Amino acid sequence: MNEDASRPRQPSMADVAGIAGVSAQTVSRVLRGSPNVSPETSRRVLAAVEQIGYRFNSAARALSSGRSHTIGLVLLASGGYYSRSAVTAGVESAAGEAGYAVSIATISALDVGLMERSLSKLADQNVDGFVIAVPLISVTRKMEEITRDIPTVTLDGSRTAGARVLGIDQREAGRIATQHLLDLGHRQVWHVSGPDEWIEARQRREGWRECLEQAGIEAPPPLEGDWSPVSGYRQGQIIAMIPEVTAVFVASDEMAFGVIKALRERGRSVPEDVSIVSVDDIALAAFCAPPLTAVRQDFFGYGAAAVRLLLDADAGPEEVVGTPALSVRDSTAPPRVV
């Protein structure tokens, strides 16, 4: 008989994880003394270790005991090139100043399976924290488990129980944009929204609708885009065929560029015939023709602030929300007197 076949199998880290009801990554963190694990979780893991007699490999422990000095950043492939690049630049700038590298995981779609795999991949790299810039509405048990054990900051994206949240009040952004058009004298404001699965898109739409309701105006049906200029162009062609439209709140600058192009091609000028206001205020907004009125979002600043919040050991789990500000330019004006 083969001698190895008769020898009892040594307990593994996966066995400990199964008994304790946690991931293997969590077991590893407990055994190497990571501070980012709750006392209750540590108690369960150590009890499971004692129960089955698991022995942690001392060589592996020595290799993994140090901090990685790496921050994991999770991004969505779609959603605006400028915002992605600016957030990434902000994260990398602040991380570099603090002596950290950045490991980036990009997911192709708003899918919880892709999100789980990205977080697991970064956790396997022993990152010291996560910055999540993905707007998943639903959060799974596995995502909760991973972000409970590793410090996490979200940017208007996935909310987990242990994450600190940093962002702008998107509902207020929608309200400010809509109120600006009403204050100019427009009696109705149409809306080109972002995709419904995005938290930001929903909140901006809610702010638009609430502002109209407070003014006693019934909101028209929103027209949904996907953040791209092409989708804004398609919805702009529809708007151009509705002669009574004099004001439009567009949920992003890039979609607003498409709306303006479609209106011009249909013979409707901005702002003489239709006023346009948007959200983001990216660098190109001031160079649009006409320069675009927009609610500002400082993507670079948010990325940098997320890193600083992540590395602040004294910060609590509370939500940190910035106040949106309106940059008024030439794309909005009072309605034409007829």
C-alpha positions as CSV (number, residue, x, y, z in Angstrom):
1,M,0.0,0.0,0.0
2,N,1.2,3.5,-0.8
3,E,2.5,5.1,2.4
4,D,1.1,8.5,1.5
5,A,-2.3,7.1,0.8
6,S,-2.6,5.7,4.3
7,R,-1.5,9.0,5.9
8,P,-4.4,11.2,7.1
9,R,-4.9,14.4,5.1
10,Q,-3.6,17.5,6.9
11,P,-6.3,20.1,7.6
12,S,-6.2,23.0,5.1
13,M,-7.0,26.7,5.3
14,A,-10.2,26.0,3.3
15,D,-11.3,23.5,6.0
16,V,-10.9,26.2,8.6
17,A,-12.8,28.7,6.4
18,G,-15.7,26.2,6.0
19,I,-16.1,25.6,9.7
20,A,-15.8,29.3,10.6
21,G,-18.1,30.4,7.8
22,V,-15.6,32.9,6.3
23,S,-13.4,33.1,3.2
24,A,-9.9,31.6,3.1
25,Q,-8.5,35.1,2.7
26,T,-10.1,36.0,6.1
27,V,-8.5,33.0,7.7
28,S,-5.2,34.1,6.4
29,R,-5.6,37.6,7.8
30,V,-6.6,36.3,11.2
31,L,-3.6,34.0,11.3
32,R,-1.1,36.7,10.4
33,G,-2.6,39.1,12.9
34,S,-4.2,41.6,10.5
35,P,-6.0,44.4,12.4
36,N,-8.8,44.6,9.7
37,V,-10.8,41.6,11.1
38,S,-13.6,41.9,13.7
39,P,-13.0,40.3,17.1
40,E,-16.0,38.0,16.6
41,T,-14.6,36.8,13.2
42,S,-11.2,36.2,14.7
43,R,-12.7,34.2,17.6
44,R,-14.6,31.9,15.1
45,V,-11.5,31.4,13.0
46,L,-9.2,30.6,16.0
47,A,-11.9,28.2,17.4
48,A,-12.0,26.4,14.0
49,V,-8.2,26.2,13.9
50,E,-8.1,24.6,17.4
51,Q,-11.0,22.2,16.5
52,I,-9.3,20.6,13.5
53,G,-5.7,21.2,14.5
54,Y,-4.8,23.3,11.5
55,R,-1.1,24.4,11.4
56,F,-0.3,27.6,9.5
57,N,2.8,27.3,7.4
58,S,5.4,29.5,9.0
59,A,7.2,30.2,5.8
60,A,4.0,31.4,4.1
61,R,3.2,33.5,7.2
62,A,6.6,35.2,7.1
63,L,6.1,36.1,3.4
64,S,2.7,37.5,3.9
65,S,3.0,39.2,7.3
66,G,4.1,42.6,5.9
67,R,1.8,45.2,4.5
68,S,1.5,45.3,0.7
69,H,1.3,49.1,0.6
70,T,-1.1,48.7,-2.3
71,I,-4.6,50.0,-2.7
72,G,-7.1,48.2,-4.9
73,L,-9.2,50.4,-7.2
74,V,-12.3,48.9,-8.9
75,L,-13.7,50.7,-12.0
76,L,-16.4,50.1,-14.6
77,A,-15.2,50.1,-18.2
78,S,-18.2,52.2,-19.4
79,G,-19.6,55.3,-17.8
80,G,-17.5,58.1,-19.3
81,Y,-13.8,58.1,-20.2
82,Y,-13.1,61.4,-18.5
83,S,-14.6,60.4,-15.2
84,R,-12.7,57.1,-15.1
85,S,-9.4,58.6,-16.0
86,A,-9.8,61.5,-13.6
87,V,-10.7,59.3,-10.7
88,T,-7.8,57.0,-11.5
89,A,-5.4,59.9,-11.6
90,G,-6.7,61.2,-8.3
91,V,-6.3,57.9,-6.6
92,E,-2.8,57.3,-8.0
93,S,-1.7,60.8,-7.0
94,A,-2.8,60.6,-3.4
95,A,-1.7,57.0,-3.0
96,G,1.8,57.9,-4.4
97,E,2.1,60.7,-2.0
98,A,1.3,58.3,0.9
99,G,3.8,55.7,-0.4
100,Y,1.3,53.3,-1.8
101,A,0.9,51.7,-5.2
102,V,-2.5,51.1,-6.9
103,S,-3.7,47.9,-8.4
104,I,-6.7,48.4,-10.7
105,A,-9.5,45.9,-11.6
106,T,-11.9,47.0,-14.3
107,I,-15.2,45.2,-14.8
108,S,-17.0,45.2,-18.1
109,A,-20.6,45.4,-16.9
110,L,-22.7,46.0,-13.8
111,D,-22.7,42.4,-12.6
112,V,-22.3,41.2,-9.1
113,G,-20.3,38.1,-10.2
114,L,-17.7,40.3,-11.9
115,M,-17.6,42.5,-8.9
116,E,-17.1,39.6,-6.5
117,R,-14.3,38.2,-8.7
118,S,-12.5,41.6,-8.9
119,L,-12.6,42.1,-5.1
120,S,-11.4,38.6,-4.5
121,K,-8.6,39.1,-7.0
122,L,-7.4,42.2,-5.3
123,A,-7.8,40.6,-1.8
124,D,-5.6,37.8,-3.0
125,Q,-3.0,40.4,-3.8
126,N,-3.1,41.4,-0.1
127,V,-4.2,45.0,-0.8
128,D,-4.4,47.3,2.3
129,G,-7.7,48.8,1.2
130,F,-10.3,49.2,-1.6
131,V,-11.6,52.3,-3.4
132,I,-14.8,51.2,-5.2
133,A,-16.0,53.4,-8.1
134,V,-18.7,51.0,-9.4
135,P,-22.4,51.9,-8.9
136,L,-23.8,48.4,-8.1
137,I,-27.2,48.7,-6.5
138,S,-27.2,45.2,-5.0
139,V,-24.5,43.9,-2.7
140,T,-23.9,40.2,-2.1
141,R,-22.9,38.4,1.1
142,K,-19.4,37.7,-0.4
143,M,-18.9,41.4,-1.1
144,E,-19.9,42.3,2.4
145,E,-17.5,39.7,3.8
146,I,-14.5,40.9,1.8
147,T,-15.1,44.6,2.5
148,R,-15.7,43.9,6.1
149,D,-12.2,42.5,6.5
150,I,-10.4,45.1,4.3
151,P,-10.9,48.9,4.7
152,T,-13.1,50.2,1.9
153,V,-14.3,53.6,0.6
154,T,-16.9,53.8,-2.1
155,L,-17.4,56.7,-4.5
156,D,-21.2,57.0,-5.1
157,G,-21.1,53.3,-5.8
158,S,-21.6,50.0,-4.0
159,R,-22.6,50.4,-0.4
160,T,-21.5,47.7,2.0
161,A,-22.0,47.7,5.8
162,G,-18.4,48.4,6.6
163,A,-17.6,50.8,3.8
164,R,-17.0,54.5,4.2
165,V,-18.9,56.5,1.5
166,L,-17.6,59.5,-0.2
167,G,-19.4,61.4,-2.9
168,I,-21.7,64.2,-4.0
169,D,-25.4,64.6,-3.3
170,Q,-26.7,63.5,-6.7
171,R,-30.3,64.3,-5.8
172,E,-29.3,67.8,-5.0
173,A,-27.3,68.0,-8.2
174,G,-30.5,67.2,-10.2
175,R,-32.5,69.7,-8.2
176,I,-30.0,72.5,-8.7
177,A,-29.8,71.9,-12.4
178,T,-33.6,71.9,-12.8
179,Q,-34.2,74.9,-10.5
180,H,-31.7,76.9,-12.6
181,L,-33.8,76.4,-15.7
182,L,-37.0,77.2,-13.8
183,D,-35.5,80.4,-12.4
184,L,-34.7,81.5,-15.9
185,G,-38.4,81.4,-16.7
186,H,-38.8,78.0,-18.4
187,R,-42.2,76.4,-17.6
188,Q,-41.2,72.8,-18.2
189,V,-37.8,70.9,-18.0
190,W,-37.3,67.7,-19.9
191,H,-34.7,65.2,-18.8
192,V,-32.2,62.9,-20.5
193,S,-31.2,60.5,-17.8
194,G,-28.4,58.0,-17.3
195,P,-29.0,54.3,-17.2
196,D,-31.5,53.2,-14.6
197,E,-29.1,50.6,-13.0
198,W,-26.8,53.5,-11.9
199,I,-27.4,54.9,-8.5
200,E,-26.3,58.3,-9.6
201,A,-28.7,58.3,-12.6
202,R,-31.6,57.4,-10.3
203,Q,-30.8,60.1,-7.7
204,R,-30.4,62.9,-10.3
205,R,-33.7,61.9,-11.9
206,E,-35.3,62.0,-8.4
207,G,-33.9,65.5,-7.8
208,W,-35.3,66.7,-11.2
209,R,-38.7,65.2,-10.6
210,E,-38.9,66.5,-7.0
211,C,-38.0,70.0,-8.1
212,L,-40.7,70.0,-10.7
213,E,-43.3,68.7,-8.3
214,Q,-42.4,71.4,-5.8
215,A,-43.1,74.0,-8.6
216,G,-46.4,72.4,-9.3
217,I,-45.2,71.0,-12.7
218,E,-45.9,67.4,-13.9
219,A,-42.7,65.9,-15.0
220,P,-42.6,64.6,-18.6
221,P,-41.3,61.1,-19.3
222,P,-37.5,60.9,-18.9
223,L,-35.5,59.9,-22.0
224,E,-32.8,57.3,-21.0
225,G,-29.2,57.3,-22.3
226,D,-26.1,55.3,-21.4
227,W,-23.8,58.2,-20.6
228,S,-22.3,58.3,-24.1
229,P,-22.5,61.2,-26.6
230,V,-24.1,58.8,-29.1
231,S,-27.0,58.1,-26.7
232,G,-27.4,61.8,-26.1
233,Y,-27.5,62.4,-29.8
234,R,-30.3,59.9,-30.3
235,Q,-32.4,61.4,-27.5
236,G,-31.6,64.9,-28.9
237,Q,-33.2,63.9,-32.2
238,I,-36.4,63.0,-30.3
239,I,-36.3,66.3,-28.3
240,A,-35.8,68.3,-31.5
241,M,-39.1,67.0,-32.9
242,I,-41.0,68.4,-29.9
243,P,-41.5,72.1,-30.6
244,E,-42.7,73.0,-27.1
245,V,-39.4,71.9,-25.4
246,T,-37.4,74.9,-24.3
247,A,-35.2,73.4,-21.5
248,V,-33.5,70.1,-21.0
249,F,-31.5,68.8,-18.0
250,V,-29.1,66.2,-19.3
251,A,-27.5,63.8,-16.7
252,S,-24.0,64.1,-18.0
253,D,-21.8,66.4,-20.1
254,E,-20.9,63.8,-22.6
255,M,-24.6,63.1,-23.3
256,A,-25.2,66.8,-23.5
257,F,-22.7,67.2,-26.3
258,G,-24.7,64.7,-28.3
259,V,-28.0,66.5,-27.5
260,I,-26.6,69.8,-28.7
261,K,-25.4,68.3,-31.9
262,A,-28.7,66.7,-32.7
263,L,-30.6,70.0,-31.9
264,R,-28.4,72.0,-34.2
265,E,-28.7,69.5,-37.1
266,R,-32.5,69.9,-36.7
267,G,-32.3,73.6,-36.9
268,R,-32.8,74.4,-33.2
269,S,-30.2,76.6,-31.6
270,V,-28.8,76.5,-28.0
271,P,-29.7,78.4,-25.9
272,E,-32.0,80.6,-28.1
273,D,-34.5,77.7,-28.7
274,V,-33.5,75.2,-26.1
275,S,-31.4,75.7,-22.9
276,I,-29.2,72.8,-21.8
277,V,-27.8,72.1,-18.4
278,S,-25.9,69.0,-17.4
279,V,-23.9,67.3,-14.6
280,D,-20.1,66.7,-14.3
281,D,-18.5,69.9,-15.6
282,I,-15.6,68.1,-17.2
283,A,-12.7,70.1,-18.7
284,L,-14.3,70.0,-22.2
285,A,-17.6,71.6,-21.0
286,A,-16.1,75.1,-21.0
287,F,-15.0,74.6,-24.6
288,C,-18.3,73.2,-26.0
289,A,-20.1,75.5,-28.4
290,P,-21.8,77.1,-26.6
291,P,-19.9,76.6,-23.3
292,L,-22.0,74.2,-21.2
293,T,-23.7,75.2,-18.0
294,A,-23.1,72.2,-15.6
295,V,-23.2,71.0,-12.0
296,R,-19.5,70.4,-11.1
297,Q,-18.1,67.1,-10.0
298,D,-14.4,67.0,-9.1
299,F,-13.5,63.5,-10.1
300,F,-9.8,63.9,-9.5
301,G,-10.5,65.4,-6.1
302,Y,-12.9,62.6,-5.2
303,G,-10.3,60.0,-6.1
304,A,-7.6,61.7,-4.0
305,A,-10.0,62.3,-1.1
306,A,-11.1,58.6,-1.2
307,V,-7.5,57.5,-0.6
308,R,-7.0,60.0,2.3
309,L,-10.2,58.8,3.9
310,L,-9.2,55.2,3.4
311,L,-5.9,55.7,5.1
312,D,-7.4,57.7,8.0
313,A,-7.6,55.2,10.8
314,D,-9.6,57.5,13.0
315,A,-12.4,58.0,10.4
316,G,-15.7,56.3,11.1
317,P,-18.0,54.6,8.7
318,E,-20.2,57.6,8.2
319,E,-21.1,59.0,4.7
320,V,-19.1,62.0,3.6
321,V,-21.1,64.0,1.0
322,G,-19.9,67.0,-1.0
323,T,-22.1,69.9,-1.9
324,P,-22.6,70.3,-5.7
325,A,-22.0,73.7,-7.3
326,L,-23.3,75.1,-10.6
327,S,-21.0,76.6,-13.2
328,V,-23.2,78.9,-15.3
329,R,-22.1,79.4,-18.9
330,D,-23.8,80.1,-22.3
331,S,-25.9,77.0,-22.9
332,T,-28.7,78.3,-20.7
333,A,-30.8,81.5,-21.1
334,P,-34.4,82.7,-20.5
335,P,-37.0,81.3,-23.0
336,R,-37.5,83.2,-26.2
337,V,-40.4,85.6,-26.1
338,V,-42.9,84.8,-28.8
